[in-house]
Amino acid sequence: MRPPAGLFLVARLREAPVGCGGLKLHGREPAEVKRMWVSRSVRGLGLGRRMLRELEAGAAASGAPATRLETNRSLTEAISMYRTAGYQEVAPFNDEPYAHHWFEKRL
């Protein structure tokens, strides 16, 4: 997840990591958002949305037509964030064994 194949963001608060998110780029194919995480201690402050927007911007700058992600059904806050950020549920695009929802957003 390093340029030019991707991007990885780490959010810090007073030098401690409190969030992260990765992006895998596939040329002109949809980019994949991976490993989004926000510490419980900072949830509700908009950090997840901000990281997601930065990852989407990286995907758009690379020429990707869309971003995709998969998530587990137990991550209800994340599912809600993805939906309100414009992600639409799509058919599974991989065989991730712990995924229950697959989403895509056109850029």
C-alpha positions in Angstrom: 0.0 0.0 0.0 2.7 2.4 -1.0 2.7 4.7 -4.1 2.3 4.0 -6.9 0.4 0.8 -5.9 -1.5 2.3 -3.1 -1.7 4.6 -0.1 -1.8 4.1 3.7 -2.8 6.7 6.2 -2.2 6.8 9.9 -4.1 9.3 12.1 -2.4 10.4 15.3 -3.4 12.2 18.4 -0.6 13.4 20.6 1.7 11.0 18.7 -0.5 8.0 19.4 -2.1 6.2 16.5 -5.9 6.6 16.6 -6.9 5.6 13.1 -5.7 4.1 9.8 -6.9 3.3 6.3 -5.3 1.8 3.2 -6.0 2.0 -0.5 -5.0 -0.5 -3.1 -4.8 0.9 -6.6 -5.5 -1.2 -9.7 -4.9 1.1 -12.6 -8.1 2.0 -14.3 -10.1 -0.5 -12.3 -11.8 0.4 -9.0 -9.5 1.0 -6.1 -10.0 -0.9 -2.8 -10.3 0.7 0.6 -8.7 -1.6 3.1 -8.1 -1.8 6.9 -10.2 1.2 7.9 -10.0 1.6 11.7 -10.7 4.3 14.2 -10.0 4.0 17.9 -13.1 4.0 20.1 -11.6 6.9 22.0 -12.0 9.2 19.1 -15.1 7.9 17.4 -17.8 10.4 16.7 -15.3 13.2 15.8 -15.5 12.6 12.0 -12.0 11.1 11.7 -13.3 8.0 9.8 -15.1 10.2 7.2 -12.1 12.4 6.8 -9.8 9.4 6.2 -12.3 8.0 3.8 -12.4 11.2 1.8 -8.6 11.3 1.6 -8.5 7.7 0.4 -11.2 8.5 -2.2 -9.2 11.6 -3.3 -6.1 9.4 -3.8 -8.1 6.9 -5.8 -9.6 9.7 -8.0 -6.1 11.2 -8.5 -4.8 7.9 -9.7 -7.6 7.6 -12.3 -9.7 4.9 -10.6 -13.3 5.1 -11.6 -14.6 4.0 -8.2 -13.7 2.8 -4.8 -14.8 -0.6 -3.3 -14.7 -2.1 0.1 -16.0 -5.0 2.1 -16.9 -5.1 5.7 -18.3 -7.4 8.4 -21.9 -7.2 9.6 -20.8 -6.5 13.2 -19.3 -3.1 12.2 -22.6 -1.3 12.2 -21.1 2.2 12.7 -18.8 1.6 9.7 -21.7 0.3 7.5 -23.7 3.4 8.4 -20.8 5.7 7.5 -20.2 4.1 4.2 -23.8 4.3 3.2 -24.1 8.0 4.2 -20.8 8.7 2.3 -22.5 7.5 -0.9 -21.5 3.9 -1.1 -24.0 1.5 -2.6 -24.2 -2.2 -1.7 -23.0 -4.4 -4.6 -22.6 -8.1 -5.3 -19.5 -9.7 -3.7 -16.4 -8.9 -5.7 -14.0 -11.1 -3.7 -14.0 -14.1 -1.5 -13.1 -12.4 1.8 -14.3 -15.0 4.4 -15.2 -12.4 7.1 -17.1 -10.0 4.8 -20.9 -9.8 4.8 -21.3 -6.5 2.9 -19.6 -5.3 -0.3 -19.8 -1.6 -1.3 -18.8 0.6 -4.2 -18.8 4.3 -4.8 -18.4 5.9 -8.3 -15.9 8.7 -8.2 
